[in-house]
């Protein structure tokens, strides 16, 4: 078995890994003791929230990183409106339990997030620390009612519209976060969002949605020290989208930094993305042993002149892509992969994308629609990019423009056209 097969096998076998338990617990509360029914019909919101409040209060002032209060959901379906996690709470959803969002949109009140009007997330933690979601159970956002709500509504995929939808799980300005072992599915909008948060561990989880609008699996936004490990996702939008700052942001915006993504499998979705909204920049992102199967894109770094910043020290290693539409998409012209006509340079501004120090090593793409694009701006080319032991197959080849690349043991096999199309604006060194 070669190293690419081993990488794929490791990613596929996420269901058999052993998930480390959360730290030892202190106070324990079962919402059934507070009146929850767990019958999937009666709303258990008040009982669940009462337990969260009680165990957080019990640990107040004495909590450290080794002691959590625990709220346990077991043996049923707990229908609920939005709940808010608090300091020192481990929400433990057992294998025989489901936390199911209410299908009544009126149960989701007005909420301000990222400076925009929206509705309250299904599960949230705001200004909290030492928060955990664990167990082998399910969090189900009951998203169909929300997807129907925005069908054919223009621009419904952005925050601040008149058709807001709830995020599935939001960690907002929080730290020391763990989410392990659970399945999250069918969120009305983005599914897991660490926002301005630090020290986030997402391990051994499954994130699912049918073809549905904007059901990104994981969107770290201006967050640091994030570990995404042994995650399976099959969703309606980005499998992962790392962001920082909005389109035309006046600033200041904090970057996303120090993010590792390991041993994951991505099926339906738009791949592993950095961008497109990265007004705060993104640094130190390292992805290893990722298997893409049938995603729209594989490796994607995307921005444009109205939403960019410094993107640097990025690496993708031991990556296998099967049947993706575009294997590699690195562009500063989003939403287009490349300009439709010759583009004149513009002055470099705060929001000009600046992509540099990017490495792709040990990458295979088989049966792609396109091997891909690596295209910078005339005033801000993609710089110091290295491809080592990269082998791509696609119906069309790899296009390179406004970029400086080193190619070391790189092959592209296209069904038609040039295997590698290098524009006069690109500087390519072959080893």
HUNORPE-V847508 format. One record per backbone hydrogen bond with DSSP energy under -1.0 kcal/mol. CO is the residue of the C=O (numbers start at 1). NH is the residue of the N-H. If there is no record, write none. Layout:
co->CO nh->NH
co->CO nh->NH
This chain:
co->2 nh->6
co->3 nh->7
co->4 nh->8
co->5 nh->9
co->6 nh->10
co->7 nh->11
co->8 nh->12
co->9 nh->13
co->13 nh->16
co->24 nh->68
co->27 nh->70
co->29 nh->72
co->30 nh->33
co->31 nh->34
co->31 nh->36
co->32 nh->35
co->38 nh->77
co->44 nh->48
co->45 nh->49
co->46 nh->50
co->47 nh->51
co->48 nh->52
co->49 nh->53
co->50 nh->54
co->51 nh->55
co->52 nh->56
co->53 nh->57
co->54 nh->58
co->55 nh->59
co->59 nh->62
co->59 nh->63
co->64 nh->67
co->68 nh->26
co->69 nh->90
co->70 nh->29
co->71 nh->92
co->73 nh->94
co->76 nh->98
co->77 nh->40
co->78 nh->100
co->79 nh->44
co->80 nh->102
co->83 nh->124
co->86 nh->89
co->88 nh->69
co->89 nh->132
co->90 nh->71
co->91 nh->134
co->92 nh->73
co->93 nh->137
co->94 nh->97
co->96 nh->76
co->97 nh->138
co->98 nh->78
co->99 nh->140
co->100 nh->80
co->104 nh->107
co->105 nh->108
co->109 nh->120
co->111 nh->118
co->113 nh->116
co->116 nh->113
co->118 nh->111
co->122 nh->83
co->123 nh->170
co->124 nh->85
co->125 nh->172
co->128 nh->175
co->129 nh->88
co->131 nh->178
co->132 nh->91
co->133 nh->180
co->134 nh->93
co->137 nh->183
co->138 nh->99
co->139 nh->185
co->140 nh->101
co->143 nh->146
co->143 nh->147
co->144 nh->148
co->145 nh->149
co->146 nh->150
co->150 nh->153
co->153 nh->156
co->155 nh->158
co->166 nh->189
co->167 nh->122
co->168 nh->123
co->169 nh->193
co->170 nh->125
co->171 nh->195
co->172 nh->127
co->174 nh->198
co->175 nh->130
co->176 nh->131
co->177 nh->201
co->178 nh->133
co->179 nh->203
co->182 nh->206
co->183 nh->139
co->184 nh->208
co->185 nh->141
co->186 nh->143
co->190 nh->168
co->191 nh->169
co->192 nh->219
co->193 nh->171
co->194 nh->221
co->195 nh->173
co->197 nh->224
co->198 nh->176
co->199 nh->177
co->200 nh->227
co->201 nh->179
co->202 nh->229
co->203 nh->181
co->205 nh->232
co->206 nh->184
co->207 nh->234
co->208 nh->186
co->214 nh->216
co->216 nh->191
co->217 nh->192
co->218 nh->241
co->220 nh->243
co->221 nh->196
co->223 nh->257
co->224 nh->199
co->225 nh->200
co->226 nh->260
co->227 nh->202
co->228 nh->262
co->229 nh->204
co->231 nh->265
co->232 nh->207
co->233 nh->267
co->234 nh->209
co->237 nh->270
co->238 nh->217
co->239 nh->218
co->240 nh->273
co->242 nh->275
co->243 nh->222
co->244 nh->280
co->246 nh->249
co->256 nh->283
co->257 nh->225
co->258 nh->226
co->259 nh->286
co->260 nh->228
co->261 nh->288
co->262 nh->230
co->264 nh->291
co->265 nh->233
co->266 nh->293
co->268 nh->235
co->269 nh->296
co->271 nh->239
co->271 nh->240
co->272 nh->300
co->273 nh->242
co->274 nh->302
co->276 nh->278
co->277 nh->244
co->278 nh->281
co->281 nh->256
co->282 nh->312
co->283 nh->258
co->284 nh->259
co->285 nh->315
co->286 nh->261
co->287 nh->317
co->288 nh->263
co->290 nh->320
co->291 nh->266
co->292 nh->322
co->295 nh->325
co->296 nh->326
co->298 nh->272
co->299 nh->329
co->300 nh->274
co->301 nh->331
co->303 nh->334
co->304 nh->307
co->306 nh->248
co->307 nh->278
co->309 nh->354
co->310 nh->282
co->311 nh->356
co->312 nh->284
co->313 nh->285
co->314 nh->359
co->315 nh->287
co->316 nh->361
co->317 nh->289
co->319 nh->364
co->320 nh->292
co->321 nh->366
co->322 nh->294
co->324 nh->369
co->325 nh->370
co->326 nh->298
co->327 nh->299
co->328 nh->373
co->329 nh->301
co->330 nh->375
co->331 nh->303
co->333 nh->336
co->349 nh->352
co->351 nh->308
co->354 nh->311
co->355 nh->383
co->357 nh->314
co->358 nh->386
co->359 nh->316
co->360 nh->388
co->361 nh->318
co->362 nh->319
co->363 nh->391
co->364 nh->321
co->365 nh->393
co->366 nh->323
co->368 nh->395
co->369 nh->396
co->370 nh->327
co->371 nh->328
co->372 nh->399
co->373 nh->330
co->374 nh->401
co->375 nh->332
co->380 nh->377
co->382 nh->404
co->383 nh->357
co->384 nh->358
co->385 nh->406
co->386 nh->360
co->387 nh->408
co->388 nh->362
co->389 nh->363
co->390 nh->411
co->391 nh->365
co->392 nh->413
co->393 nh->368
co->394 nh->415
co->395 nh->416
co->396 nh->371
co->397 nh->372
co->398 nh->421
co->399 nh->374
co->400 nh->423
co->401 nh->376
co->402 nh->382
co->403 nh->427
co->404 nh->385
co->405 nh->429
co->406 nh->387
co->407 nh->431
co->408 nh->389
co->409 nh->390
co->411 nh->392
co->413 nh->394
co->419 nh->398
co->421 nh->400
co->423 nh->426
co->427 nh->405
co->429 nh->407
